[in-house]
Amino acid sequence: MQDDHEVRLVREGALAVIALGGGLDNYWTLPALTAFSDHLTDLNRTGDCRCLIVTGGVIAEDSAAFCRGLAPSLMADGDVLTGASLNRLFAASYTALRRFPGVTIAAVNGPAVNEGVALALNCDFRLATVNASFQFTAGSSGLLPFGGSTQLLPRLVGESWAKRLMLFEHAISAAQAEAIGLVDEVCQIDRVEQQARQWSASVLKQSPKAMRATKQLIEHARMRPLETGFAAEREWAAQLIDAGDYREARQAQLEIREPNWSDL
């Protein structure tokens, strides 16, 4: 089991990497989940992180897990107060991840179980190594998966596959996860971090305002009428032009330099 205090945050300019510790199982413990939540709070407070990679920590170890969910000892006594506290903590931390204003990438470098799957689902993109797998087992323990899986999974893979994964509790491979749309891309174990960084580099080339507006418009598209979405798109476009990012991008091209975005 991972060390309780090994959830690490590394900042590299506008890119941040949160690693769950490097243990071979990467179970969520209360201290680990609290540390994860604190890191997200810090990133949201500073407001200058535009891309976040979340990984299990041991990238090149074939037997390492991305995250196996709750540590078995946490719910061993079936205490109601413990369960309620965990639910609140998961809700707060996973909601902060889902609402993160920048782009989030889950580098799933091994098995993901229950809340480990939910961790990946709350990110914008999911990269998986060839040895990764995805499984829900909470139902046979008399529990539901924490972290919003019952709502996010069917939106991503459809109702039928969501029911199969949660009610049959079958583990699926990275290749099958990619085939049903749960995973965006599968890569070799030693390439997942490199690929995540390449995706991050593409994001960091964009105007921060434009990136955030585009992400918000896409996410809201499934929740509001089409004409309302068109109107919101026009409003955002006008704001971006007023902010000067478009003019700055054109000027930077002429001067052969990187843009100096207005909200950096």
Secondary structure as GFF3:
##gff-version 3
##sequence-region A 1 264
A	DSSP	beta_strand	8	12	.	.	.	ID=ss1
A	DSSP	beta_strand	15	19	.	.	.	ID=ss2
A	DSSP	beta_strand	27	28	.	.	.	ID=ss3
A	DSSP	alpha_helix	30	46	.	.	.	ID=ss4
A	DSSP	beta_strand	51	55	.	.	.	ID=ss5
A	DSSP	beta_strand	69	70	.	.	.	ID=ss6
A	DSSP	three_ten_helix	72	75	.	.	.	ID=ss7
A	DSSP	alpha_helix	80	98	.	.	.	ID=ss8
A	DSSP	beta_strand	103	108	.	.	.	ID=ss9
A	DSSP	beta_strand	112	113	.	.	.	ID=ss10
A	DSSP	alpha_helix	115	121	.	.	.	ID=ss11
A	DSSP	beta_strand	125	129	.	.	.	ID=ss12
A	DSSP	beta_strand	133	135	.	.	.	ID=ss13
A	DSSP	three_ten_helix	139	141	.	.	.	ID=ss14
A	DSSP	alpha_helix	149	157	.	.	.	ID=ss15
A	DSSP	alpha_helix	159	163	.	.	.	ID=ss16
A	DSSP	pi_helix	164	168	.	.	.	ID=ss17
A	DSSP	beta_strand	172	173	.	.	.	ID=ss18
A	DSSP	alpha_helix	174	180	.	.	.	ID=ss19
A	DSSP	beta_strand	185	187	.	.	.	ID=ss20
A	DSSP	three_ten_helix	189	191	.	.	.	ID=ss21
A	DSSP	alpha_helix	192	204	.	.	.	ID=ss22
A	DSSP	alpha_helix	208	220	.	.	.	ID=ss23
A	DSSP	alpha_helix	226	243	.	.	.	ID=ss24
A	DSSP	alpha_helix	245	255	.	.	.	ID=ss25
###
